[in-house]
Amino acid sequence: MQPPPAAVGMRLEEVDTPALILDLAALEGNLRRMVEAVGDRVRLRPHAKTHKCPEIARRQIAAGAVGVCCQKVSEAEAMVEGGIADVLVTNEIVGARKLERLAALARRARIGVLADHAQNVRDLQAAAARAGARLDVYLELEVGMRRCGVAPGAPALALAREIAAAPNLRFAGLHAYHGRAQHIRAQAERRAAIAAAAAAVRSTRAMLEEAGLDCPIVTGAGTGTFAFEAETGAWDEIQPGSYVFMDWDYAKNEWAPPLPRFEHALFVLATVMSRPDARTAIVDAGLKASSVDSGMPAVWERPGLAYTRAADEHGWVEAAPGAEAPAIGEKILLVPGHCDPTVNLYDWYVCVRDGAVEALWPIAARGALA
């Protein structure tokens, strides 16, 4: 872990760069808006793969969440170490070492995991039995993501029976996440995609219950669609993650009622290190400071400036005709194109309120890939 780039009490302009800046007022507003939007229609289980930080997870739970999701065993370990007692790993976990760690974690907290293959169910059962633990296992249902998951209907029923028959596993329900729908720009098209997924969820749940298998929870959804999953009544629990920060790619979605409007809370602070000409500035935040898989970061509240390309350690900021690039030594804020992989590049959140550093939070699950 690198030392923090700031100290409590510093002004924002004094923070060393590149630095990951968290606007606390915007974060708190986003936590509040999500709880208000969800109400009591569904349970809220936010995805911690976005922030990788137990401090943020604790605040989400204090605001009303039942627990958090993780994507990796190592992320779940970091959350449990940080005091989170209910964690769902929304992924298939394969490999003896990972299964051993997952089962050991289930002796310390309530741990859930996904399965989409009978062999994996058998391996989960063996690991849990050796550890003297009990795991919640959700059947991952394919509802449009075209990645992992079991087809709705008879294949899902067969696997659910495998899970329910395992003595150290508890069949916890269905995991139905339509990730491809999250960034469909038009709101009506996003809603239609979730309506189709809901039909698969309902038919599979009905088949399970007709076969005598209780399906306690259907969980899924993301920041781009959670309101639609909630309105269908087919989901009992939602898993939005990016809403806490709102990256630039999500900002491109069409947002209108009933969807709440979340604020940008996460920024990369960069310094101009070179001025090749009057309309070009080179900043010290490149590919190793902000993920560009979903597009370049946006320059925050500086009309006429655009971040146009990135190298490993350098970023190009270009001024529109009639505008001038920022001066050498000047600092600018960038809104990441994709918040999750950007967070994974940093050891610390520099938490700012009213232009001053209020706290420094370690990103405990940074690099937690296993």
C-alpha positions as CSV (number, residue, x, y, z in Angstrom):
1,M,0.0,0.0,0.0
2,Q,1.2,3.5,-0.9
3,P,1.1,6.3,1.6
4,P,-1.9,8.6,1.3
5,P,-1.5,11.6,-1.1
6,A,-3.1,14.0,1.4
7,A,-3.6,14.7,5.1
8,V,-6.8,15.6,6.9
9,G,-7.3,19.4,6.9
10,M,-5.6,20.0,3.6
11,R,-7.3,22.0,0.9
12,L,-8.2,20.1,-2.3
13,E,-5.6,22.1,-4.3
14,E,-2.9,20.9,-1.9
15,V,-3.5,17.1,-2.5
16,D,-0.8,15.3,-4.4
17,T,-1.7,13.8,-7.7
18,P,-3.0,11.6,-9.2
19,A,-5.4,11.1,-6.4
20,L,-8.9,9.5,-6.1
21,I,-11.2,12.1,-4.7
22,L,-14.5,11.3,-3.0
23,D,-17.0,14.1,-2.5
24,L,-18.7,13.1,0.8
25,A,-21.8,15.3,0.4
26,A,-22.5,13.7,-3.1
27,L,-21.9,10.2,-1.7
28,E,-24.2,10.8,1.2
29,G,-26.9,12.2,-1.1
30,N,-26.6,9.1,-3.4
31,L,-27.0,6.7,-0.4
32,R,-30.1,8.6,0.6
33,R,-31.6,8.7,-2.9
34,M,-31.2,5.0,-3.4
35,V,-33.0,4.1,-0.1
36,E,-35.8,6.6,-0.9
37,A,-36.2,5.2,-4.4
38,V,-36.4,1.6,-3.3
39,G,-38.6,2.1,-0.2
40,D,-39.9,-1.2,1.1
41,R,-40.5,-2.8,-2.2
42,V,-37.3,-4.8,-2.3
43,R,-34.2,-5.4,-0.1
44,L,-31.1,-3.4,-0.9
45,R,-27.8,-5.3,-1.2
46,P,-25.3,-2.9,-2.9
47,H,-22.4,-4.3,-4.8
48,A,-19.1,-3.6,-3.1
49,K,-17.0,-4.4,-6.2
50,T,-17.6,-0.8,-7.1
51,H,-16.0,0.8,-4.0
52,K,-14.0,-2.1,-2.4
53,C,-14.1,-0.2,0.9
54,P,-15.6,-1.5,4.2
55,E,-16.2,2.0,5.4
56,I,-18.5,2.7,2.5
57,A,-20.2,-0.7,3.0
58,R,-20.8,0.1,6.6
59,R,-22.5,3.4,5.6
60,Q,-24.6,1.6,3.1
61,I,-25.8,-0.8,5.7
62,A,-26.4,2.0,8.2
63,A,-28.6,3.6,5.5
64,G,-30.7,0.4,5.2
65,A,-28.9,-2.2,3.2
66,V,-29.1,-5.8,4.4
67,G,-25.5,-6.6,3.4
68,V,-23.3,-6.3,0.4
69,C,-22.3,-8.2,-2.7
70,C,-18.7,-9.0,-3.8
71,Q,-17.3,-10.5,-6.9
72,K,-14.3,-12.4,-5.5
73,V,-13.5,-14.3,-2.4
74,S,-10.7,-11.9,-1.6
75,E,-13.2,-9.0,-1.7
76,A,-15.5,-10.9,0.6
77,E,-12.6,-11.5,3.0
78,A,-11.8,-7.7,3.1
79,M,-15.5,-6.9,3.8
80,V,-15.8,-9.5,6.6
81,E,-12.5,-8.2,8.1
82,G,-14.1,-4.8,8.0
83,G,-17.1,-5.9,10.0
84,I,-19.6,-6.8,7.3
85,A,-21.6,-9.8,8.5
86,D,-23.7,-10.6,5.4
87,V,-21.9,-11.0,2.0
88,L,-23.1,-12.5,-1.2
89,V,-20.3,-13.4,-3.7
90,T,-22.2,-12.9,-7.0
91,N,-19.9,-15.3,-9.0
92,E,-19.1,-18.9,-9.5
93,I,-16.1,-19.9,-7.3
94,V,-13.9,-22.7,-8.7
95,G,-10.6,-24.1,-7.5
96,A,-9.7,-25.9,-4.3
97,R,-7.9,-23.0,-2.6
98,K,-10.7,-20.5,-3.3
99,L,-13.4,-22.9,-2.1
100,E,-11.4,-23.6,1.1
101,R,-11.2,-19.8,1.8
102,L,-14.9,-19.3,1.0
103,A,-16.0,-22.1,3.3
104,A,-13.7,-20.8,6.1
105,L,-15.3,-17.4,5.7
106,A,-18.7,-18.9,6.2
107,R,-17.7,-19.7,9.8
108,R,-17.3,-16.0,10.5
109,A,-20.2,-14.4,8.5
110,R,-23.3,-15.3,6.5
111,I,-21.8,-16.0,3.0
112,G,-23.7,-16.7,-0.2
113,V,-22.3,-17.8,-3.6
114,L,-23.6,-18.6,-7.1
115,A,-23.6,-21.9,-8.9
116,D,-24.5,-22.8,-12.5
117,H,-23.1,-26.4,-12.8
118,A,-23.7,-29.6,-10.8
119,Q,-19.9,-30.2,-10.4
120,N,-19.5,-26.9,-8.8
121,V,-22.3,-27.6,-6.4
122,R,-20.6,-30.9,-5.4
123,D,-17.3,-29.0,-4.9
124,L,-19.0,-26.4,-2.8
125,Q,-20.6,-29.1,-0.7
126,A,-17.3,-30.9,-0.1
127,A,-15.5,-27.7,0.9
128,A,-18.3,-26.6,3.3
129,A,-18.4,-30.1,4.9
130,R,-14.7,-30.1,5.5
131,A,-14.9,-26.7,7.1
132,G,-18.0,-27.5,9.2
133,A,-19.7,-24.6,7.6
134,R,-23.0,-23.9,5.8
135,L,-23.2,-21.8,2.6
136,D,-26.1,-20.1,1.0
137,V,-26.1,-21.1,-2.7
138,Y,-28.0,-19.2,-5.3
139,L,-28.7,-20.6,-8.7
140,E,-27.5,-18.2,-11.4
141,L,-30.2,-17.9,-14.0
142,E,-29.4,-16.7,-17.5
143,V,-31.7,-13.8,-18.3
144,G,-29.8,-12.0,-21.1
145,M,-26.3,-11.5,-19.8
146,R,-24.9,-14.3,-22.0
147,R,-22.1,-15.0,-19.7
148,C,-22.6,-17.4,-16.8
149,G,-25.9,-19.0,-15.7
150,V,-28.4,-21.8,-16.3
151,A,-31.2,-21.6,-18.8
152,P,-34.7,-21.0,-17.3
153,G,-37.0,-23.9,-16.8
154,A,-36.0,-27.6,-16.6
155,P,-32.2,-27.0,-16.5
156,A,-32.7,-24.6,-13.5
157,L,-34.9,-27.0,-11.7
158,A,-32.4,-29.9,-12.0
159,L,-29.6,-27.8,-10.6
160,A,-31.8,-26.4,-7.8
161,R,-32.5,-30.0,-6.7
162,E,-28.8,-30.6,-6.6
163,I,-28.2,-27.6,-4.3
164,A,-31.2,-28.4,-2.1
165,A,-30.0,-32.0,-1.6
166,A,-26.5,-31.0,-0.3
167,P,-26.5,-31.1,3.5
168,N,-24.0,-28.2,3.9
169,L,-25.6,-26.0,1.4
170,R,-28.9,-24.0,1.6
171,F,-30.8,-23.3,-1.6
172,A,-31.1,-19.6,-1.1
173,G,-32.9,-18.7,-4.4
174,L,-32.2,-17.3,-7.8
175,H,-29.6,-14.8,-9.0
176,A,-30.9,-13.0,-12.1
177,Y,-28.7,-10.2,-13.3
178,H,-29.1,-8.7,-16.8
179,G,-25.8,-6.8,-17.1
180,R,-26.2,-6.1,-20.8
181,A,-29.2,-4.0,-20.0
182,Q,-27.4,-1.6,-17.6
183,H,-26.1,0.7,-20.3
184,I,-28.9,0.6,-22.8
185,R,-29.2,4.3,-23.3
186,A,-33.0,4.6,-23.9
187,Q,-35.0,4.1,-20.8
188,A,-37.9,2.4,-22.6
189,E,-35.5,-0.2,-24.1
190,R,-33.9,-0.8,-20.7
191,R,-37.4,-1.4,-19.2
192,A,-38.3,-3.8,-22.0
193,A,-35.1,-5.8,-21.4
194,I,-35.9,-6.2,-17.7
195,A,-39.6,-7.1,-18.5
196,A,-38.3,-10.0,-20.6
197,A,-35.9,-11.1,-17.8
198,A,-38.8,-10.9,-15.3
199,A,-40.8,-13.4,-17.4
200,A,-38.0,-15.9,-17.2
201,V,-37.7,-15.3,-13.4
202,R,-41.4,-15.8,-12.8
203,S,-41.7,-19.0,-14.8
204,T,-38.6,-20.5,-13.2
205,R,-39.7,-19.6,-9.7
206,A,-43.1,-21.1,-10.3
207,M,-41.6,-24.3,-11.6
208,L,-39.4,-24.6,-8.5
209,E,-42.3,-24.0,-6.2
210,E,-44.5,-26.5,-8.1
211,A,-41.7,-29.1,-7.6
212,G,-41.8,-28.4,-3.8
213,L,-38.6,-26.3,-3.7
214,D,-39.0,-23.1,-1.8
215,C,-37.3,-20.1,-3.5
216,P,-36.8,-17.6,-0.7
217,I,-35.1,-14.8,-2.7
218,V,-34.6,-13.6,-6.2
219,T,-31.7,-11.2,-6.3
220,G,-30.1,-9.2,-9.1
221,A,-30.3,-5.8,-10.8
222,G,-27.8,-2.9,-11.3
223,T,-27.6,0.8,-11.2
224,G,-29.0,1.2,-14.7
225,T,-32.1,-0.9,-14.2
226,F,-32.9,-1.4,-10.5
227,A,-36.1,0.6,-10.6
228,F,-37.5,-1.6,-13.3
229,E,-36.6,-4.8,-11.4
230,A,-38.4,-3.3,-8.4
231,E,-41.5,-2.4,-10.3
232,T,-41.9,-5.8,-11.8
233,G,-42.4,-7.5,-8.4
234,A,-40.3,-10.5,-9.7
235,W,-37.2,-9.5,-7.6
236,D,-37.0,-9.5,-3.8
237,E,-33.5,-7.9,-3.7
238,I,-31.4,-5.5,-5.8
239,Q,-27.7,-5.1,-6.2
240,P,-26.8,-1.7,-7.6
241,G,-23.2,-0.7,-7.2
242,S,-22.1,2.3,-9.3
243,Y,-24.9,4.6,-7.9
244,V,-22.6,5.5,-5.0
245,F,-20.2,7.2,-7.4
246,M,-21.9,7.6,-10.8
247,D,-19.3,7.4,-13.5
248,W,-19.4,9.2,-16.9
249,D,-20.6,6.2,-18.8
250,Y,-23.7,5.8,-16.6
251,A,-24.3,9.6,-17.0
252,K,-24.9,8.9,-20.7
253,N,-28.0,6.8,-20.0
254,E,-31.4,8.4,-20.3
255,W,-32.7,9.2,-16.8
256,A,-36.3,10.2,-16.1
257,P,-38.9,9.4,-13.4
258,P,-39.2,7.0,-11.7
259,L,-35.4,6.8,-11.8
260,P,-33.6,9.1,-9.3
261,R,-30.8,11.3,-10.5
262,F,-27.5,10.4,-8.8
263,E,-24.6,12.8,-8.4
264,H,-21.0,12.4,-9.5
265,A,-19.1,11.7,-6.3
266,L,-15.9,10.1,-7.6
267,F,-13.1,12.1,-9.3
268,V,-9.5,11.7,-10.3
269,L,-7.5,14.8,-9.4
270,A,-4.7,15.5,-11.9
271,T,-2.0,18.2,-12.4
272,V,-0.9,19.8,-15.6
273,M,2.7,18.8,-16.1
274,S,3.3,20.2,-19.6
275,R,1.8,22.7,-22.1
276,P,2.9,21.8,-25.6
277,D,0.8,24.6,-27.0
278,A,-1.9,27.1,-26.0
279,R,-4.7,24.6,-26.5
280,T,-3.1,21.4,-25.2
281,A,-2.2,20.4,-21.6
282,I,-0.6,17.2,-20.5
283,V,-1.7,15.9,-17.1
284,D,-0.2,13.3,-14.8
285,A,-3.3,11.0,-15.0
286,G,-3.2,8.4,-17.8
287,L,-4.1,4.8,-18.2
288,K,-2.7,3.9,-14.8
289,A,-4.9,6.6,-13.1
290,S,-8.3,6.1,-14.8
291,S,-9.8,3.2,-16.6
292,V,-10.8,4.0,-20.2
293,D,-12.6,0.8,-21.1
294,S,-15.9,2.7,-21.1
295,G,-14.5,5.8,-22.7
296,M,-12.2,8.7,-21.6
297,P,-12.8,10.5,-18.4
298,A,-14.6,13.8,-18.5
299,V,-13.2,17.1,-17.4
300,W,-15.4,18.3,-14.5
301,E,-16.9,21.8,-14.6
302,R,-14.4,23.2,-17.1
303,P,-16.4,24.0,-20.2
304,G,-14.4,23.9,-23.4
305,L,-11.9,21.3,-22.1
306,A,-11.9,17.6,-23.1
307,Y,-9.7,14.7,-22.1
308,T,-9.0,13.2,-25.5
309,R,-6.4,10.4,-25.1
310,A,-4.2,8.6,-22.6
311,A,-0.8,6.9,-22.4
312,D,0.5,5.0,-19.3
313,E,1.3,8.1,-17.2
314,H,0.0,11.0,-19.3
315,G,-3.3,12.3,-20.4
316,W,-4.1,14.9,-23.1
317,V,-6.5,17.7,-22.2
318,E,-7.5,19.8,-25.2
319,A,-9.2,23.1,-25.4
320,A,-12.0,23.9,-27.8
321,P,-11.5,26.8,-30.3
322,G,-11.5,30.1,-28.5
323,A,-10.6,28.4,-25.2
324,E,-7.2,28.0,-23.5
325,A,-5.7,24.9,-21.9
326,P,-5.0,25.1,-18.1
327,A,-1.5,26.3,-17.0
328,I,1.4,24.2,-15.8
329,G,0.8,23.3,-12.2
330,E,-3.0,23.8,-12.4
331,K,-5.1,21.0,-11.0
332,I,-8.3,19.6,-12.6
333,L,-10.9,17.1,-11.7
334,L,-11.8,14.2,-14.0
335,V,-14.9,12.0,-13.8
336,P,-13.9,8.4,-14.6
337,G,-15.5,6.7,-17.6
338,H,-15.9,3.5,-15.5
339,C,-15.7,3.8,-11.7
340,D,-15.1,0.1,-10.7
341,P,-11.7,-0.5,-12.5
342,T,-10.6,3.1,-11.7
343,V,-11.0,2.5,-8.0
344,N,-8.9,-0.7,-8.3
345,L,-6.0,1.5,-9.3
346,Y,-5.8,3.3,-5.9
347,D,-5.0,2.6,-2.3
348,W,-6.9,5.5,-0.7
349,Y,-10.0,7.6,-1.0
350,V,-9.2,11.3,-0.3
351,C,-12.6,12.2,1.2
352,V,-13.4,15.9,0.7
353,R,-16.2,18.2,2.0
354,D,-16.4,21.9,1.1
355,G,-13.0,21.8,-0.6
356,A,-11.1,20.4,2.4
357,V,-9.9,16.8,3.2
358,E,-12.1,15.4,5.9
359,A,-11.0,11.8,5.9
360,L,-8.7,9.2,4.3
361,W,-10.3,5.8,3.7
362,P,-8.2,2.8,2.6
363,I,-9.5,0.8,-0.4
364,A,-9.0,-2.5,1.5
365,A,-10.0,-4.8,-1.4
366,R,-7.8,-3.0,-4.0
367,G,-6.3,-5.7,-6.2
368,A,-8.5,-8.4,-4.7
369,L,-8.7,-10.5,-7.8
370,A,-8.8,-14.1,-6.4
